[in-house]
């Protein structure tokens, strides 16, 4: 998270996941800090967790289009927004992101240190199921 990630995520902007974790295979690759290529058409399990300071929502996008069935949010509090869903692509090289929905009224403030002095992390897991 900050300083690796932007402190705020504006409506219509994508959350950054700037550091690589474990990877395997070549069908899922990073395109940038906030976007990932799903190389093969198929079904994917996507799980994410992002610490934010206020009520808000996040949504998955494929090729820039928000997927309404993937909106996850909370009305109050200052903890994680986490989502897990199945996404199916029908074309090669689809681009996946986690976004603050474009029609939301305010930016999300990413929590830099939750409960201590160490930077807290956001997580994104993408598994190809078929």
C-alpha positions, 0 to 999 in steps of 0.5 A: 500500500502507500507508498507503493500504491496511490493513497486515494483511488478516484471513482473510475480508477483501478486499485494498484497491486504493485508487488508480485507474489507467487505465480505459476504458469504463463496464462495470467500475467501482469500488464502494470501495477493495476491490470492483469492479462488473462491469456486464455478464454476460460473461467477464473476465480478472483479474490481480492482484499483492500484496506480502505478508510471509509464506506465504499465499493469495488468492482471487477472490470474486464477489458475496461467494462465494469462487471455489475455482478461483482460489486462488493462494498460496505456502508460503514467502517474502516476495514477491508473490502474483500470480494471473491467471484467467478469470472468467465472470459470468451476471448484471449488476452482479456484485461482484469482490474479491481476498480472504484466504480465510476459512478461512485461519489467519492475517492477511496482512501487506502489505509497505509498502516492498519493497526501498527507501524508496518505498511498494510497490504492489499491482495489479489489472487487470480486462479484459472479454473478451466 
